[in-house]
Amino acid sequence: MTTPIRFDDGGAYDRYMGQWSQLAGHAFLDWLAPPPGLRWLDVGCGNGAFTGLILERAAPGSVDGIDLSEAQLAYARSQSGLRMVRFHHGDAMGLPFGNTIFDVAVMPLVIFFVPVPHRGVAEIVRVTAPGGLVAAYAWDMPGGGFPYDALFAEMREMALEVPEAPNPDASRVDQLHELWTTAGLTSVSTREISVQRTFAGFDDFWATILGAPSVGAILRGLPPARGGDLQTRLRTKLPRAADGSITYSARANAVKGRVPR
């Protein structure tokens, strides 16, 4: 059984996924190596976790962000470091922008949530200027690269409801390459991004997932015995150092290409 994933709490998302997104985002921006002064669009910007990296790392001329969640956008707008960003409410498959007005359009951790991925890619190509850069990164869902894959695996073993993105296969590197080439982009290339995160201990890990969007509500609704069983199973699976801290890796696939001139 699966339930759709919704992100309606910017603060909870930041602890659960925002930190992972920024870890991968640094490597992603290193790979893109954009020059300063460009017009950026962050599609599926959520609470602004990656948007902030654009400001910090890319010296943009302007930044626009768009997301379906008004709650996430409200959180992003409340962040003092994001005040220069123009945030919009809207759908990746129908962007409320004119043609060819951005120099860089990115979809960080978004493509597997787009109901019809090729339409989402077609839209970001439409709004990007000739010669502009279109890029994305996404957790390798089918390959076990999702940061909480161990948690979801144990939940499935226990026949528990598990949140799932509508198009997890869109994160496969071959699928990303096909989406970009089919959209008419040139100089398409892909790469794998591996990152590590450390939790202070199991209690830190458990509190993070307990407050998370979608899965947190499921976990909080478990009978105490079932919740305890899941914690016991996870304690045996997660790698713990001598000081009790937990460090493990996640893996994303990234793709980039140029709009033909």
Secondary structure, DSSP 8 states (H G I E B T S, - for coil): -EE------HHHHIIIIIHHHHHHHHHHHHHH---TT-EEEEET-TTSHHHHHHHHHS--SEEEEEES-HHHHHHHHT-GGGTT-EEEE-BTTB-SS-TT-EEEEEEET-GGG-SSHHHHHHHHHHTEEEEEEEEEEEE-TTTT-STTHHHHHHHHHTT--EE--S-GGGGSHHHHHHHHHHTT-EEEEEEEEEEEEEESSHHHHHHHHHTSTTHHHHHHTS-HHHHHHHHHHHHHHS-B-TTS-EEEEEEEEEEEEE---
